[in-house]
Amino acid sequence: MPDRRPSPVSESAAPLRPVPYTIRPLDTFTWDAFAELVERNNGIYGGCWCVAFHSEYQREITDNRALKEQLVRAGNAHAALVFDGNGLAQGWCQYGSSDELRLRHRLEYRKDPPPPARWRITCIFVDKRHRGQGIARAGLEGRHIDPA
């Protein structure tokens, strides 16, 4: 008989009361809010800081946080940050040009390549305590959402 106990993830991801979201670009003005979100979530995926797709990234050499901050301050990292009604960043959608964000799994891609993309989405992240509330969609759509 299957185990019917709820997983720890589903318990911690219980929906909170819906709040309006504001979308702002990741830039020097929103860097601190982005850094706080990443640090609150253990560096995202164990310390990635969403840099693995950036052309400048070098596995096991790069200081991920420092690289991400450098790219943001130079205007070479793009994301739509999703802020809740309290002004805290709760998620993001990273996007950029194909020159800025390289492909992973290039061999598979080259087997039957689609037309060249002008941009791509490489990462969508939502704080685990706020999942299931439309934050990923808000970041992907890049527009204000008021669930009321």
C-alpha positions in Angstrom: 0.0 0.0 0.0 1.5 3.5 -0.9 2.7 5.8 1.8 0.0 8.5 2.1 1.9 10.8 4.5 2.5 14.3 3.2 6.1 15.0 2.2 8.0 17.7 4.1 8.1 19.8 0.9 4.4 19.8 0.5 3.8 20.8 4.1 6.3 23.7 3.9 4.9 24.8 0.6 1.4 25.2 1.9 -0.2 28.2 0.1 -0.1 31.5 1.9 -2.7 34.2 1.4 -2.5 35.6 -2.1 -0.7 39.0 -2.4 -0.2 41.4 -5.3 3.1 41.1 -7.1 5.3 43.8 -8.5 7.8 42.9 -11.2 11.1 44.8 -11.3 14.3 44.1 -13.4 17.4 42.7 -11.8 19.8 45.7 -11.7 21.9 47.6 -9.3 18.8 49.0 -7.6 17.3 45.5 -6.9 20.6 43.6 -6.4 20.3 43.7 -2.6 16.7 42.2 -2.7 17.9 39.5 -5.2 20.9 38.7 -3.0 18.6 38.4 0.1 16.3 36.0 -1.7 19.2 33.8 -2.9 20.8 33.8 0.6 17.4 33.0 2.2 17.3 30.0 0.0 20.8 28.6 0.5 22.3 30.1 -2.6 19.7 28.5 -4.8 20.3 24.9 -5.8 23.2 24.6 -3.4 25.0 27.9 -4.2 24.4 28.3 -8.0 23.3 32.0 -7.8 21.9 31.3 -11.3 25.2 31.7 -13.0 25.8 28.3 -14.7 24.3 29.5 -18.0 26.4 32.7 -18.2 29.2 32.6 -20.7 31.7 33.8 -18.1 31.0 30.9 -15.7 33.8 28.4 -15.1 32.8 25.3 -13.1 34.6 24.9 -9.8 36.6 28.1 -10.4 34.0 30.8 -10.3 32.8 32.5 -7.1 29.1 32.4 -8.1 27.9 35.3 -5.9 30.7 37.6 -7.0 30.3 36.7 -10.7 26.5 37.3 -10.5 27.0 40.7 -8.8 29.6 41.7 -11.4 27.3 40.7 -14.3 24.4 42.6 -12.8 26.4 45.8 -12.1 27.7 45.7 -15.7 24.2 45.3 -17.1 25.0 41.8 -18.4 22.5 39.7 -16.3 18.8 40.0 -16.8 15.9 38.7 -14.7 12.4 39.7 -13.8 12.2 39.9 -10.0 8.9 39.2 -8.4 8.2 41.3 -5.2 5.4 40.5 -2.8 3.1 43.1 -1.1 5.7 43.6 1.6 8.5 44.5 -0.9 10.4 41.2 -0.5 11.6 39.4 -3.6 10.0 36.0 -3.7 11.1 34.7 -7.1 12.6 35.5 -10.5 12.8 34.5 -14.1 16.2 34.8 -15.7 16.4 35.6 -19.4 19.0 36.9 -21.8 20.4 36.7 -25.3 22.0 33.6 -26.7 25.4 35.3 -26.5 24.8 36.1 -22.8 23.4 32.7 -21.7 24.9 29.7 -23.3 23.1 26.4 -24.0 23.6 23.4 -21.9 23.2 20.0 -23.7 24.4 21.6 -27.0 24.9 18.2 -28.6 21.3 17.4 -28.3 20.2 20.8 -29.4 22.4 20.6 -32.6 20.8 17.3 -33.7 17.7 19.1 -34.8 18.1 22.8 -34.1 15.2 25.2 -34.2 15.6 28.6 -35.7 18.1 30.7 -33.7 16.5 32.4 -30.7 17.0 36.1 -30.0 16.7 35.4 -26.3 16.2 32.4 -23.9 14.9 31.7 -20.4 17.3 29.7 -18.3 16.0 29.8 -14.8 12.8 30.3 -12.9 12.9 30.2 -9.1 10.3 30.8 -6.3 11.0 30.8 -2.6 9.8 27.4 -1.3 7.4 28.9 1.2 5.7 30.9 -1.6 5.2 28.3 -4.3 1.7 27.7 -5.8 0.8 31.4 -5.7 1.5 32.5 -9.2 5.0 34.0 -8.6 6.7 32.0 -11.4 3.9 33.0 -13.8 4.3 36.6 -12.8 8.0 36.5 -13.4 7.6 34.7 -16.7 5.0 37.2 -17.9 7.0 40.1 -16.5 3.9 42.1 -15.5 2.1 43.1 -12.3 -0.4 40.6 -11.0 -3.1 41.3 -8.4 -4.8 38.0 -7.5 -7.7 39.8 -5.8 
